[in-house]
């Protein structure tokens, strides 16, 4: 709180008056980072979501969603991971982490339902399993691990996300061939972090 007050050129009591607690301040920062602006309009009510709903093909729909996802992750993933880490020690942060996970599940459900409007899921996959798959593909831990630790570009992550949704969920899609997979690999720029 002190650092935020200093950066804003105001007193700590002023920050506390506006935001209340650290978890509320972090929640506001994460919301701003995800949206990319100060408009309080929910993500799924924004113009990009309407454009995605109007897309006729799966490819066009996923192109819009993939771009918005990556832009949001670039701005917010680090803050979200900080909230998840703090949740291990702070009960108010735990509530924030639960809320963030729930919002991701809501977005994943919306994405799957929009896919089902345009295509069929693979026969062995239920709607709930599809939601869980998308929820995991959207995980900020994965985004940070691939773009920071493994040296992926944002564009590569975006392509991986849309390809993964197609291959894992939709009927009539086949897994990429070994040749295609190999050709997409880039040399690792990992700093040697072990998991």
N, C-alpha and C positions, 0 to 999 in steps of 0.2 A: 504494500500500500504506500509505503514511504517513497519507493522508487517511482511509482506512478505519479504520486503527487509532485515529486521533484520534476519529473519530465513534463508535467502539465503546467508547472509554475503555480501550483496552488498548495494549500495546506492539507495535511493528512485528514483533519476533520471535514474538510470540504469533500474529499473523495469518499469518506465514510458516509457523509450525508447523502451523496448522490447514489452510491452503490450499496451501502450497507456493509456487507461482509466481503471477505476475499473471494468466496465462492460465487457471490453475485457479480463481483467485478470480473472474474474469469469467465463466467457465463456470458456477460455482455461482450467481452472481447472475442470470445469464440463465435458468438452469433454474428457479430460484425464481420469477422474474418470469413466465415462460411458464405455470408451474403455478398460481401465485397462492397457494401455501402451501409449507410445509416438508416435506410428505409426499413420500417418494422414489418414489411410484408413477408409472410412465410415463404420458404423456398418453393414449395409446390404450387403456390399461387402467383408466382412470378411469370413474366412474359416467356422466358425460356421453356418453362413447363408447358405452357399453352402451345408453343411451337412444337414441342416434342409430342404432345397429344395429337396434334394435327398432322404429324408425319405419317405418310402412307405405308412406308416400308420399315421393316425391322432395322435395316442398315441406317436409314435416315434418323429413326428414333434413337438408336444407340449412339450415333455420331453426336447428336445434340447432348444427350445425357453424359456421354464420356467426356466431352469437352468441359461441361459445367462441373462434373465431378473432379476432374484434375485441377481446374482453376481453384475450386474451393479447397481441395486438399493442399495445394501449394500454400494457400494463405493460412489454413487452420490446423493442419495435422500436428504441428509441434505443440500448439496450445492444447489440443485435445489430449495428446499423450501426457502433457503435464497434469491435466485434470485426472486422468486415469491413474497416474503415479501418486498424486496427492490423495486419491481416494483410499489408498492403503493406510493412511495415517490420520485422515480428517473426515469425520462423519458427514460434514456439510459438502465436502468434495465428493463423497461417495454418492450422495443424492444427485449431484451434477453429472457424474459419470453414468449413473443409471439412466438419467434423462437423455444424455447424448446417445447411449446405446439404443434407447427406445426410438429416438428420432431417426436413427439410421435404419432400424427395423421398419419404421413407417415408410421411409423412402424406398427401401428394398421391396416392400409389398406393392407400392405404387408402380415401381419399375416392372415387376413380374406381371402384374395385372395388365399393364399396357402391352407387354410382350404377348400375353395370351390373346389380346384383342387382334393381334396381327399374325400370330403363328401358333403352332401346337408345341407344348412341352414334350420332351422325350417321354416315351410310354412308361418308363419306370420311375419317373420323377413326379412327385406331388407338388402342389402349389407351395406348401409349407417348406418342403425341401429346397425348392427353387428360391424362396425368400431367404432361407438360411445361407444358400450359396452366394447370392448377391450380397447379403449382409457381410459375409466374410471377404468377398472381393473388394468391398468398399472400405475395409478396415484401415484406419490411418496407420496402424503399426506396419502393415504390408507396404503401404505407399512410401513411408519413410525408409523402411528397410531396403526397398528396391531402388528408390531414387537417390538416397544418401549413401547407404552402405554398399549397394551393388552398382552404382553409377548409371542407372537408367535415366534417360531423359523423360520429361513429362509426356512427350509424344509417344514414346515407347510404352509407358505405363498405360496411356489412353488406349493404344492399339491392343495391348495385352488384355485390358479390361473388357473391351467390346468383343474381341475374339473369344475370350474365356466364357462370357455370357452365351455367345452363340454356340460354341462347341459343347459346353457342359449342360445347357438347358434345352436347346431347341431340337425338335425332331428333324431328321433329314440332314443334320450336320455331322460331318465326320471329323475325327481328331486330325490335327495337322500332321503331315508326314514328317518323318525324321529329318529329311532334307530341308523342308521348310523351317522346321524348328532350329536346325543348326545354322541356317543362313541368317536367322534373326538375332543370333547371339552376338554380343559385343564383348570385347575383353573386359574383365572385371576390374573395377577401380576400388575394390573393397580395401578398407584400411586394416584388414586382417581381424576384424571383430568376430569372435566366436559366439555362437548362440548356445 
